[in-house]
Amino acid sequence: MEEFFLKNPWVRSFVPLLLMSASSVFASSLVVELADGNSIQWSEIPKKVSFYILLISTVLLCVYQVAMARHDQNLVKGLTNKQYDAAHRSKILDEHAKRSKKLIKEGKITQLEEETEVFKKLFGEEVK
């Protein structure tokens, strides 16, 4: 269950959006329920169901955000600097390989050579 709610990027985006939408709808509903002409009946707040739904959705949103932050922190703590650098470098290498294939297909060999030289300099590899 944790994997579904804390690792799935669609769920990580949709749950806060859903809870914020619910909060805004029930906040509007609460205002309508409390309004009496030109005044607001503040003493009626504890008697309204929309107040409690608003409160619950706000607390759930807060708890979910904290859970996501803890999950992300634990994930980052589990990586050493070497692992992080290796993962970052691997992603950059993949992107560079895709770009190189594209340049080769387009016949832009000189541009490929220039970009490869820059790439080697960025990663500290000696250029001959």
A tleap script that builds the chain and sets N, CA, C and O, in Angstrom:
source leaprc.protein.ff14SB
mol = sequence {
  NMET GLU GLU PHE PHE LEU LYS ASN PRO TRP
  VAL ARG SER PHE VAL PRO LEU LEU LEU MET
  SER ALA SER SER VAL PHE ALA SER SER LEU
  VAL VAL GLU LEU ALA ASP GLY ASN SER ILE
  GLN TRP SER GLU ILE PRO LYS LYS VAL SER
  PHE TYR ILE LEU LEU ILE SER THR VAL LEU
  LEU CYS VAL TYR GLN VAL ALA MET ALA ARG
  HIE ASP GLN ASN LEU VAL LYS GLY LEU THR
  ASN LYS GLN TYR ASP ALA ALA HIE ARG SER
  LYS ILE LEU ASP GLU HIE ALA LYS ARG SER
  LYS LYS LEU ILE LYS GLU GLY LYS ILE THR
  GLN LEU GLU GLU GLU THR GLU VAL PHE LYS
  LYS LEU PHE GLY GLU GLU VAL CLYS
}
set mol.1.N position { 0.825 -1.197 0.000 }
set mol.1.CA position { 0.000 0.000 0.000 }
set mol.1.C position { 0.869 1.261 0.000 }
set mol.1.O position { 0.559 2.251 -0.663 }
set mol.2.N position { 1.972 1.195 0.767 }
set mol.2.CA position { 2.876 2.349 0.821 }
set mol.2.C position { 3.437 2.642 -0.561 }
set mol.2.O position { 3.566 3.800 -0.958 }
set mol.3.N position { 3.767 1.584 -1.288 }
set mol.3.CA position { 4.324 1.767 -2.625 }
set mol.3.C position { 3.331 2.497 -3.527 }
set mol.3.O position { 3.719 3.357 -4.318 }
set mol.4.N position { 2.070 2.156 -3.406 }
set mol.4.CA position { 1.050 2.787 -4.245 }
set mol.4.C position { 0.887 4.266 -3.911 }
set mol.4.O position { 0.846 5.097 -4.818 }
set mol.5.N position { 0.795 4.605 -2.645 }
set mol.5.CA position { 0.518 5.988 -2.248 }
set mol.5.C position { 1.753 6.885 -2.212 }
set mol.5.O position { 1.639 8.091 -2.430 }
set mol.6.N position { 2.922 6.322 -1.943 }
set mol.6.CA position { 4.104 7.165 -1.779 }
set mol.6.C position { 5.094 7.095 -2.938 }
set mol.6.O position { 5.951 7.969 -3.064 }
set mol.7.N position { 4.993 6.079 -3.783 }
set mol.7.CA position { 5.951 5.950 -4.877 }
set mol.7.C position { 5.347 6.237 -6.244 }
set mol.7.O position { 6.056 6.678 -7.149 }
set mol.8.N position { 4.087 6.002 -6.405 }
set mol.8.CA position { 3.444 6.216 -7.701 }
set mol.8.C position { 3.308 7.713 -7.964 }
set mol.8.O position { 2.636 8.402 -7.197 }
set mol.9.N position { 3.924 8.236 -9.021 }
set mol.9.CA position { 3.889 9.685 -9.262 }
set mol.9.C position { 2.484 10.220 -9.544 }
set mol.9.O position { 2.175 11.365 -9.215 }
set mol.10.N position { 1.640 9.396 -10.150 }
set mol.10.CA position { 0.271 9.853 -10.435 }
set mol.10.C position { -0.521 10.016 -9.145 }
set mol.10.O position { -1.264 10.983 -8.978 }
set mol.11.N position { -0.358 9.073 -8.247 }
set mol.11.CA position { -1.072 9.141 -6.966 }
set mol.11.C position { -0.515 10.287 -6.130 }
set mol.11.O position { -1.271 11.000 -5.470 }
set mol.12.N position { 0.811 10.466 -6.157 }
set mol.12.CA position { 1.438 11.557 -5.396 }
set mol.12.C position { 0.936 12.918 -5.865 }
set mol.12.O position { 0.901 13.868 -5.082 }
set mol.13.N position { 0.557 13.018 -7.106 }
set mol.13.CA position { 0.019 14.281 -7.626 }
set mol.13.C position { -1.485 14.381 -7.401 }
set mol.13.O position { -2.003 15.450 -7.080 }
set mol.14.N position { -2.186 13.253 -7.573 }
set mol.14.CA position { -3.647 13.279 -7.541 }
set mol.14.C position { -4.218 13.415 -6.129 }
set mol.14.O position { -5.194 14.140 -5.934 }
set mol.15.N position { -3.637 12.740 -5.151 }
set mol.15.CA position { -4.191 12.775 -3.779 }
set mol.15.C position { -4.196 14.193 -3.207 }
set mol.15.O position { -5.236 14.621 -2.706 }
set mol.16.N position { -3.092 14.945 -3.253 }
set mol.16.CA position { -3.160 16.321 -2.741 }
set mol.16.C position { -4.148 17.188 -3.526 }
set mol.16.O position { -4.841 18.030 -2.954 }
set mol.17.N position { -4.201 16.973 -4.833 }
set mol.17.CA position { -5.139 17.732 -5.652 }
set mol.17.C position { -6.582 17.429 -5.245 }
set mol.17.O position { -7.405 18.338 -5.135 }
set mol.18.N position { -6.877 16.165 -5.026 }
set mol.18.CA position { -8.216 15.754 -4.602 }
set mol.18.C position { -8.562 16.333 -3.232 }
set mol.18.O position { -9.668 16.834 -3.031 }
set mol.19.N position { -7.622 16.265 -2.294 }
set mol.19.CA position { -7.890 16.786 -0.947 }
set mol.19.C position { -8.028 18.309 -0.941 }
set mol.19.O position { -8.848 18.854 -0.202 }
set mol.20.N position { -7.236 18.993 -1.753 }
set mol.20.CA position { -7.371 20.455 -1.838 }
set mol.20.C position { -8.696 20.841 -2.473 }
set mol.20.O position { -9.333 21.810 -2.059 }
set mol.21.N position { -9.111 20.073 -3.487 }
set mol.21.CA position { -10.404 20.348 -4.117 }
set mol.21.C position { -11.537 20.145 -3.123 }
set mol.21.O position { -12.460 20.956 -3.047 }
set mol.22.N position { -11.461 19.065 -2.365 }
set mol.22.CA position { -12.489 18.802 -1.349 }
set mol.22.C position { -12.507 19.918 -0.314 }
set mol.22.O position { -13.574 20.366 0.106 }
set mol.23.N position { -11.329 20.362 0.095 }
set mol.23.CA position { -11.249 21.444 1.087 }
set mol.23.C position { -11.900 22.715 0.555 }
set mol.23.O position { -12.641 23.382 1.276 }
set mol.24.N position { -11.631 23.046 -0.681 }
set mol.24.CA position { -12.198 24.288 -1.220 }
set mol.24.C position { -13.701 24.184 -1.382 }
set mol.24.O position { -14.418 25.152 -1.132 }
set mol.25.N position { -14.187 23.028 -1.796 }
set mol.25.CA position { -15.637 22.851 -1.952 }
set mol.25.C position { -16.328 22.940 -0.590 }
set mol.25.O position { -17.344 23.622 -0.454 }
set mol.26.N position { -15.791 22.265 0.400 }
set mol.26.CA position { -16.432 22.278 1.715 }
set mol.26.C position { -16.237 23.599 2.443 }
set mol.26.O position { -17.063 23.962 3.281 }
set mol.27.N position { -15.170 24.325 2.148 }
set mol.27.CA position { -15.011 25.668 2.715 }
set mol.27.C position { -16.081 26.600 2.146 }
set mol.27.O position { -16.674 27.391 2.879 }
set mol.28.N position { -16.321 26.504 0.854 }
set mol.28.CA position { -17.376 27.314 0.237 }
set mol.28.C position { -18.739 26.929 0.787 }
set mol.28.O position { -19.576 27.788 1.067 }
set mol.29.N position { -18.949 25.649 0.936 }
set mol.29.CA position { -20.214 25.159 1.485 }
set mol.29.C position { -20.424 25.665 2.907 }
set mol.29.O position { -21.532 26.048 3.282 }
set mol.30.N position { -19.361 25.661 3.685 }
set mol.30.CA position { -19.459 26.134 5.067 }
set mol.30.C position { -19.815 27.616 5.114 }
set mol.30.O position { -20.629 28.038 5.936 }
set mol.31.N position { -19.210 28.395 4.241 }
set mol.31.CA position { -19.514 29.832 4.209 }
set mol.31.C position { -20.974 30.058 3.855 }
set mol.31.O position { -21.636 30.909 4.449 }
set mol.32.N position { -21.471 29.306 2.898 }
set mol.32.CA position { -22.883 29.444 2.506 }
set mol.32.C position { -23.796 29.045 3.656 }
set mol.32.O position { -24.812 29.697 3.894 }
set mol.33.N position { -23.448 27.989 4.366 }
set mol.33.CA position { -24.262 27.532 5.486 }
set mol.33.C position { -24.246 28.529 6.649 }
set mol.33.O position { -25.242 28.666 7.360 }
set mol.34.N position { -23.127 29.219 6.843 }
set mol.34.CA position { -23.009 30.136 7.973 }
set mol.34.C position { -23.550 31.530 7.672 }
set mol.34.O position { -23.886 32.284 8.585 }
set mol.35.N position { -23.629 31.863 6.399 }
set mol.35.CA position { -24.061 33.211 6.031 }
set mol.35.C position { -25.560 33.358 6.272 }
set mol.35.O position { -26.363 32.494 5.919 }
set mol.36.N position { -25.898 34.478 6.882 }
set mol.36.CA position { -27.301 34.795 7.151 }
set mol.36.C position { -27.502 36.258 6.784 }
set mol.36.O position { -27.394 37.147 7.629 }
set mol.37.N position { -27.792 36.489 5.520 }
set mol.37.CA position { -27.928 37.876 5.065 }
set mol.37.C position { -26.552 38.514 4.989 }
set mol.37.O position { -25.676 38.050 4.259 }
set mol.38.N position { -26.373 39.587 5.756 }
set mol.38.CA position { -25.096 40.307 5.757 }
set mol.38.C position { -24.179 39.883 6.895 }
set mol.38.O position { -23.121 40.482 7.087 }
set mol.39.N position { -24.557 38.883 7.639 }
set mol.39.CA position { -23.735 38.470 8.784 }
set mol.39.C position { -23.407 36.980 8.700 }
set mol.39.O position { -24.013 36.218 7.946 }
set mol.40.N position { -22.428 36.609 9.502 }
set mol.40.CA position { -22.025 35.201 9.566 }
set mol.40.C position { -22.277 34.720 10.987 }
set mol.40.O position { -21.908 35.376 11.961 }
set mol.41.N position { -22.900 33.585 11.077 }
set mol.41.CA position { -23.227 32.991 12.377 }
set mol.41.C position { -22.081 32.079 12.825 }
set mol.41.O position { -22.106 30.871 12.593 }
set mol.42.N position { -21.075 32.682 13.473 }
set mol.42.CA position { -19.888 31.936 13.874 }
set mol.42.C position { -20.199 30.828 14.876 }
set mol.42.O position { -19.510 29.808 14.900 }
set mol.43.N position { -21.180 31.007 15.666 }
set mol.43.CA position { -21.520 30.008 16.684 }
set mol.43.C position { -22.077 28.717 16.067 }
set mol.43.O position { -22.161 27.689 16.739 }
set mol.44.N position { -22.450 28.778 14.804 }
set mol.44.CA position { -23.004 27.604 14.124 }
set mol.44.C position { -21.929 26.667 13.565 }
set mol.44.O position { -22.240 25.563 13.120 }
set mol.45.N position { -20.676 27.101 13.585 }
set mol.45.CA position { -19.599 26.308 12.976 }
set mol.45.C position { -19.548 24.876 13.520 }
set mol.45.O position { -19.509 23.943 12.719 }
set mol.46.N position { -19.546 24.654 14.838 }
set mol.46.CA position { -19.448 23.270 15.339 }
set mol.46.C position { -20.643 22.385 14.974 }
set mol.46.O position { -20.564 21.162 15.088 }
set mol.47.N position { -21.729 22.986 14.543 }
set mol.47.CA position { -22.928 22.212 14.224 }
set mol.47.C position { -22.971 21.780 12.757 }
set mol.47.O position { -23.851 21.012 12.369 }
set mol.48.N position { -22.060 22.249 11.960 }
set mol.48.CA position { -22.100 21.993 10.519 }
set mol.48.C position { -21.187 20.823 10.137 }
set mol.48.O position { -20.027 20.771 10.547 }
set mol.49.N position { -21.715 19.898 9.358 }
set mol.49.CA position { -20.960 18.735 8.902 }
set mol.49.C position { -19.826 19.156 7.970 }
set mol.49.O position { -18.746 18.566 8.003 }
set mol.50.N position { -20.062 20.168 7.144 }
set mol.50.CA position { -19.034 20.599 6.194 }
set mol.50.C position { -17.780 21.106 6.917 }
set mol.50.O position { -16.679 21.011 6.374 }
set mol.51.N position { -17.932 21.639 8.126 }
set mol.51.CA position { -16.777 22.077 8.910 }
set mol.51.C position { -15.887 20.885 9.249 }
set mol.51.O position { -14.665 20.962 9.128 }
set mol.52.N position { -16.498 19.794 9.671 }
set mol.52.CA position { -15.729 18.615 10.050 }
set mol.52.C position { -15.101 17.936 8.834 }
set mol.52.O position { -13.985 17.422 8.915 }
set mol.53.N position { -15.807 17.935 7.725 }
set mol.53.CA position { -15.232 17.377 6.498 }
set mol.53.C position { -14.048 18.237 6.046 }
set mol.53.O position { -13.025 17.710 5.610 }
set mol.54.N position { -14.191 19.546 6.152 }
set mol.54.CA position { -13.097 20.461 5.819 }
set mol.54.C position { -11.897 20.209 6.729 }
set mol.54.O position { -10.757 20.152 6.267 }
set mol.55.N position { -12.160 20.062 7.993 }
set mol.55.CA position { -11.105 19.804 8.965 }
set mol.55.C position { -10.394 18.477 8.677 }
set mol.55.O position { -9.166 18.405 8.709 }
set mol.56.N position { -11.169 17.436 8.398 }
set mol.56.CA position { -10.600 16.114 8.113 }
set mol.56.C position { -9.767 16.140 6.833 }
set mol.56.O position { -8.667 15.589 6.803 }
set mol.57.N position { -10.274 16.769 5.784 }
set mol.57.CA position { -9.523 16.807 4.528 }
set mol.57.C position { -8.233 17.608 4.679 }
set mol.57.O position { -7.219 17.266 4.071 }
set mol.58.N position { -8.260 18.666 5.481 }
set mol.58.CA position { -7.061 19.461 5.719 }
set mol.58.C position { -6.030 18.662 6.511 }
set mol.58.O position { -4.843 18.696 6.187 }
set mol.59.N position { -6.463 17.953 7.534 }
set mol.59.CA position { -5.555 17.130 8.333 }
set mol.59.C position { -4.983 15.990 7.489 }
set mol.59.O position { -3.792 15.690 7.581 }
set mol.60.N position { -5.825 15.353 6.667 }
set mol.60.CA position { -5.349 14.283 5.797 }
set mol.60.C position { -4.301 14.792 4.807 }
set mol.60.O position { -3.307 14.117 4.542 }
set mol.61.N position { -4.531 15.975 4.271 }
set mol.61.CA position { -3.572 16.564 3.342 }
set mol.61.C position { -2.231 16.797 4.038 }
set mol.61.O position { -1.174 16.507 3.479 }
set mol.62.N position { -2.285 17.312 5.238 }
set mol.62.CA position { -1.061 17.569 6.011 }
set mol.62.C position { -0.331 16.260 6.302 }
set mol.62.O position { 0.883 16.178 6.118 }
set mol.63.N position { -1.036 15.263 6.742 }
set mol.63.CA position { -0.427 13.963 7.067 }
set mol.63.C position { 0.188 13.338 5.811 }
set mol.63.O position { 1.287 12.788 5.865 }
set mol.64.N position { -0.514 13.422 4.696 }
set mol.64.CA position { -0.004 12.849 3.444 }
set mol.64.C position { 1.264 13.567 2.987 }
set mol.64.O position { 2.212 12.926 2.534 }
set mol.65.N position { 1.284 14.893 3.104 }
set mol.65.CA position { 2.471 15.653 2.707 }
set mol.65.C position { 3.666 15.291 3.595 }
set mol.65.O position { 4.786 15.157 3.102 }
set mol.66.N position { 3.433 15.135 4.886 }
set mol.66.CA position { 4.510 14.751 5.804 }
set mol.66.C position { 5.006 13.339 5.466 }
set mol.66.O position { 6.211 13.091 5.480 }
set mol.67.N position { 4.093 12.420 5.165 }
set mol.67.CA position { 4.483 11.051 4.811 }
set mol.67.C position { 5.321 11.046 3.534 }
set mol.67.O position { 6.309 10.317 3.441 }
set mol.68.N position { 4.931 11.852 2.557 }
set mol.68.CA position { 5.715 11.933 1.319 }
set mol.68.C position { 7.102 12.508 1.589 }
set mol.68.O position { 8.095 12.021 1.048 }
set mol.69.N position { 7.169 13.533 2.416 }
set mol.69.CA position { 8.464 14.148 2.741 }
set mol.69.C position { 9.366 13.150 3.460 }
set mol.69.O position { 10.555 13.058 3.153 }
set mol.70.N position { 8.816 12.409 4.407 }
set mol.70.CA position { 9.613 11.406 5.128 }
set mol.70.C position { 10.093 10.310 4.187 }
set mol.70.O position { 11.242 9.873 4.259 }
set mol.71.N position { 9.209 9.874 3.310 }
set mol.71.CA position { 9.578 8.843 2.337 }
set mol.71.C position { 10.726 9.335 1.458 }
set mol.71.O position { 11.689 8.606 1.221 }
set mol.72.N position { 10.621 10.555 0.985 }
set mol.72.CA position { 11.662 11.128 0.122 }
set mol.72.C position { 12.978 11.293 0.881 }
set mol.72.O position { 14.047 11.014 0.340 }
set mol.73.N position { 12.900 11.744 2.126 }
set mol.73.CA position { 14.114 11.910 2.938 }
set mol.73.C position { 14.789 10.563 3.177 }
set mol.73.O position { 16.011 10.451 3.081 }
set mol.74.N position { 13.995 9.544 3.487 }
set mol.74.CA position { 14.570 8.215 3.712 }
set mol.74.C position { 15.204 7.673 2.433 }
set mol.74.O position { 16.228 6.992 2.474 }
set mol.75.N position { 14.590 7.978 1.318 }
set mol.75.CA position { 15.137 7.542 0.042 }
set mol.75.C position { 16.478 8.201 -0.224 }
set mol.75.O position { 17.431 7.542 -0.639 }
set mol.76.N position { 16.550 9.497 0.015 }
set mol.76.CA position { 17.793 10.229 -0.221 }
set mol.76.C position { 18.860 9.833 0.798 }
set mol.76.O position { 20.036 9.727 0.449 }
set mol.77.N position { 18.461 9.613 2.060 }
set mol.77.CA position { 19.424 9.201 3.088 }
set mol.77.C position { 20.054 7.857 2.752 }
set mol.77.O position { 21.203 7.594 3.109 }
set mol.78.N position { 19.295 7.006 2.064 }
set mol.78.CA position { 19.786 5.676 1.732 }
set mol.78.C position { 20.843 5.682 0.644 }
set mol.78.O position { 21.514 4.671 0.436 }
set mol.79.N position { 21.006 6.787 -0.051 }
set mol.79.CA position { 21.992 6.869 -1.117 }
set mol.79.C position { 23.284 7.491 -0.604 }
set mol.79.O position { 23.262 8.503 0.097 }
set mol.80.N position { 24.384 6.892 -0.951 }
set mol.80.CA position { 25.663 7.518 -0.646 }
set mol.80.C position { 25.946 8.546 -1.742 }
set mol.80.O position { 25.271 8.568 -2.772 }
set mol.81.N position { 26.933 9.382 -1.515 }
set mol.81.CA position { 27.280 10.377 -2.533 }
set mol.81.C position { 27.704 9.712 -3.832 }
set mol.81.O position { 27.374 10.195 -4.915 }
set mol.82.N position { 28.435 8.601 -3.732 }
set mol.82.CA position { 28.874 7.892 -4.934 }
set mol.82.C position { 27.675 7.327 -5.695 }
set mol.82.O position { 27.622 7.407 -6.922 }
set mol.83.N position { 26.713 6.757 -4.968 }
set mol.83.CA position { 25.525 6.209 -5.622 }
set mol.83.C position { 24.727 7.305 -6.303 }
set mol.83.O position { 24.246 7.128 -7.423 }
set mol.84.N position { 24.585 8.441 -5.627 }
set mol.84.CA position { 23.846 9.558 -6.206 }
set mol.84.C position { 24.552 10.053 -7.467 }
set mol.84.O position { 23.914 10.270 -8.496 }
set mol.85.N position { 25.871 10.230 -7.382 }
set mol.85.CA position { 26.637 10.690 -8.539 }
set mol.85.C position { 26.554 9.694 -9.685 }
set mol.85.O position { 26.433 10.085 -10.846 }
set mol.86.N position { 26.620 8.397 -9.357 }
set mol.86.CA position { 26.545 7.369 -10.399 }
set mol.86.C position { 25.178 7.375 -11.081 }
set mol.86.O position { 25.092 7.252 -12.303 }
set mol.87.N position { 24.124 7.518 -10.303 }
set mol.87.CA position { 22.780 7.562 -10.885 }
set mol.87.C position { 22.622 8.802 -11.765 }
set mol.87.O position { 22.056 8.729 -12.856 }
set mol.88.N position { 23.118 9.921 -11.288 }
set mol.88.CA position { 23.039 11.173 -12.049 }
set mol.88.C position { 23.844 11.054 -13.346 }
set mol.88.O position { 23.376 11.439 -14.417 }
set mol.89.N position { 25.040 10.524 -13.235 }
set mol.89.CA position { 25.898 10.362 -14.413 }
set mol.89.C position { 25.261 9.395 -15.410 }
set mol.89.O position { 25.308 9.628 -16.618 }
set mol.90.N position { 24.675 8.322 -14.914 }
set mol.90.CA position { 24.022 7.347 -15.787 }
set mol.90.C position { 22.894 7.986 -16.584 }
set mol.90.O position { 22.739 7.729 -17.778 }
set mol.91.N position { 22.109 8.820 -15.913 }
set mol.91.CA position { 21.003 9.496 -16.605 }
set mol.91.C position { 21.557 10.437 -17.673 }
set mol.91.O position { 21.036 10.494 -18.786 }
set mol.92.N position { 22.607 11.170 -17.335 }
set mol.92.CA position { 23.208 12.096 -18.301 }
set mol.92.C position { 23.802 11.328 -19.473 }
set mol.92.O position { 23.682 11.755 -20.622 }
set mol.93.N position { 24.448 10.187 -19.188 }
set mol.93.CA position { 25.014 9.368 -20.264 }
set mol.93.C position { 23.929 8.867 -21.214 }
set mol.93.O position { 24.115 8.852 -22.431 }
set mol.94.N position { 22.797 8.458 -20.648 }
set mol.94.CA position { 21.682 8.007 -21.492 }
set mol.94.C position { 21.201 9.125 -22.406 }
set mol.94.O position { 20.973 8.912 -23.597 }
set mol.95.N position { 21.051 10.311 -21.843 }
set mol.95.CA position { 20.595 11.451 -22.642 }
set mol.95.C position { 21.626 11.819 -23.714 }
set mol.95.O position { 21.268 12.161 -24.841 }
set mol.96.N position { 22.901 11.743 -23.349 }
set mol.96.CA position { 23.965 12.051 -24.314 }
set mol.96.C position { 23.963 11.026 -25.451 }
set mol.96.O position { 24.154 11.384 -26.613 }
set mol.97.N position { 23.748 9.762 -25.118 }
set mol.97.CA position { 23.705 8.711 -26.151 }
set mol.97.C position { 22.546 8.945 -27.115 }
set mol.97.O position { 22.700 8.792 -28.326 }
set mol.98.N position { 21.381 9.317 -26.572 }
set mol.98.CA position { 20.227 9.608 -27.432 }
set mol.98.C position { 20.527 10.791 -28.347 }
set mol.98.O position { 20.230 10.768 -29.541 }
set mol.99.N position { 21.116 11.811 -27.760 }
set mol.99.CA position { 21.453 13.003 -28.550 }
set mol.99.C position { 22.479 12.657 -29.624 }
set mol.99.O position { 22.379 13.135 -30.754 }
set mol.100.N position { 23.465 11.830 -29.280 }
set mol.100.CA position { 24.484 11.431 -30.243 }
set mol.100.C position { 23.873 10.667 -31.412 }
set mol.100.O position { 24.222 10.912 -32.567 }
set mol.101.N position { 22.959 9.740 -31.115 }
set mol.101.CA position { 22.277 8.991 -32.181 }
set mol.101.C position { 21.524 9.936 -33.111 }
set mol.101.O position { 21.547 9.775 -34.332 }
set mol.102.N position { 20.859 10.920 -32.519 }
set mol.102.CA position { 20.100 11.881 -33.312 }
set mol.102.C position { 21.029 12.679 -34.227 }
set mol.102.O position { 20.729 12.876 -35.404 }
set mol.103.N position { 22.154 13.133 -33.683 }
set mol.103.CA position { 23.109 13.908 -34.489 }
set mol.103.C position { 23.714 13.062 -35.600 }
set mol.103.O position { 23.944 13.560 -36.702 }
set mol.104.N position { 23.972 11.791 -35.323 }
set mol.104.CA position { 24.519 10.903 -36.353 }
set mol.104.C position { 23.506 10.711 -37.473 }
set mol.104.O position { 23.861 10.765 -38.650 }
set mol.105.N position { 22.235 10.486 -37.109 }
set mol.105.CA position { 21.192 10.313 -38.123 }
set mol.105.C position { 21.039 11.562 -38.987 }
set mol.105.O position { 20.770 11.470 -40.184 }
set mol.106.N position { 21.214 12.731 -38.367 }
set mol.106.CA position { 21.081 13.986 -39.096 }
set mol.106.C position { 22.364 14.349 -39.843 }
set mol.106.O position { 22.385 15.316 -40.604 }
set mol.107.N position { 23.429 13.583 -39.630 }
set mol.107.CA position { 24.683 13.823 -40.333 }
set mol.107.C position { 25.483 14.992 -39.777 }
set mol.107.O position { 26.328 15.542 -40.483 }
set mol.108.N position { 25.244 15.380 -38.553 }
set mol.108.CA position { 25.941 16.511 -37.925 }
set mol.108.C position { 27.122 16.002 -37.092 }
set mol.108.O position { 27.127 16.111 -35.866 }
set mol.109.N position { 28.106 15.451 -37.772 }
set mol.109.CA position { 29.242 14.813 -37.112 }
set mol.109.C position { 30.116 15.844 -36.392 }
set mol.109.O position { 30.580 15.587 -35.281 }
set mol.110.N position { 30.344 17.003 -37.008 }
set mol.110.CA position { 31.193 18.014 -36.348 }
set mol.110.C position { 30.550 18.509 -35.060 }
set mol.110.O position { 31.232 18.720 -34.056 }
set mol.111.N position { 29.240 18.691 -35.094 }
set mol.111.CA position { 28.538 19.113 -33.875 }
set mol.111.C position { 28.622 18.016 -32.813 }
set mol.111.O position { 28.760 18.310 -31.625 }
set mol.112.N position { 28.540 16.757 -33.238 }
set mol.112.CA position { 28.656 15.628 -32.318 }
set mol.112.C position { 30.045 15.619 -31.670 }
set mol.112.O position { 30.169 15.406 -30.464 }
set mol.113.N position { 31.071 15.848 -32.462 }
set mol.113.CA position { 32.434 15.870 -31.919 }
set mol.113.C position { 32.608 17.000 -30.920 }
set mol.113.O position { 33.234 16.813 -29.876 }
set mol.114.N position { 32.061 18.176 -31.228 }
set mol.114.CA position { 32.163 19.320 -30.314 }
set mol.114.C position { 31.449 19.029 -28.992 }
set mol.114.O position { 31.980 19.292 -27.913 }
set mol.115.N position { 30.244 18.486 -29.098 }
set mol.115.CA position { 29.478 18.187 -27.883 }
set mol.115.C position { 30.144 17.084 -27.067 }
set mol.115.O position { 30.090 17.101 -25.837 }
set mol.116.N position { 30.766 16.136 -27.738 }
set mol.116.CA position { 31.464 15.065 -27.027 }
set mol.116.C position { 32.675 15.615 -26.279 }
set mol.116.O position { 32.964 15.177 -25.165 }
set mol.117.N position { 33.380 16.564 -26.875 }
set mol.117.CA position { 34.512 17.196 -26.197 }
set mol.117.C position { 34.044 17.938 -24.948 }
set mol.117.O position { 34.669 17.843 -23.891 }
set mol.118.N position { 32.943 18.677 -25.075 }
set mol.118.CA position { 32.384 19.397 -23.920 }
set mol.118.C position { 31.949 18.403 -22.849 }
set mol.118.O position { 32.175 18.622 -21.659 }
set mol.119.N position { 31.330 17.321 -23.277 }
set mol.119.CA position { 30.869 16.283 -22.354 }
set mol.119.C position { 32.042 15.680 -21.582 }
set mol.119.O position { 31.956 15.479 -20.370 }
set mol.120.N position { 33.137 15.394 -22.287 }
set mol.120.CA position { 34.316 14.824 -21.627 }
set mol.120.C position { 34.910 15.805 -20.622 }
set mol.120.O position { 35.375 15.399 -19.557 }
set mol.121.N position { 34.897 17.091 -20.955 }
set mol.121.CA position { 35.423 18.092 -20.030 }
set mol.121.C position { 34.566 18.179 -18.772 }
set mol.121.O position { 35.090 18.319 -17.667 }
set mol.122.N position { 33.259 18.096 -18.940 }
set mol.122.CA position { 32.357 18.173 -17.790 }
set mol.122.C position { 32.574 17.026 -16.815 }
set mol.122.O position { 32.473 17.204 -15.601 }
set mol.123.N position { 32.874 15.844 -17.356 }
set mol.123.CA position { 33.067 14.685 -16.504 }
set mol.123.C position { 34.505 14.451 -16.123 }
set mol.123.O position { 34.839 13.434 -15.516 }
set mol.124.N position { 35.375 15.408 -16.486 }
set mol.124.CA position { 36.755 15.330 -16.057 }
set mol.124.C position { 37.592 14.322 -16.807 }
set mol.124.O position { 38.691 13.979 -16.370 }
set mol.125.N position { 37.092 13.840 -17.930 }
set mol.125.CA position { 37.870 12.897 -18.724 }
set mol.125.C position { 38.867 13.684 -19.562 }
set mol.125.O position { 38.561 14.764 -20.067 }
set mol.126.N position { 40.031 13.139 -19.695 }
set mol.126.CA position { 41.091 13.825 -20.431 }
set mol.126.C position { 40.780 13.808 -21.933 }
set mol.126.O position { 40.466 12.768 -22.511 }
set mol.127.N position { 40.878 14.982 -22.535 }
set mol.127.CA position { 40.639 15.116 -23.964 }
set mol.127.C position { 41.962 15.018 -24.690 }
set mol.127.O position { 42.913 15.718 -24.343 }
set mol.128.N position { 42.038 14.151 -25.705 }
set mol.128.CA position { 43.292 13.982 -26.461 }
set mol.128.C position { 43.375 14.977 -27.590 }
set mol.128.O position { 44.356 14.987 -28.333 }
savepdb mol mol.pdb
quit
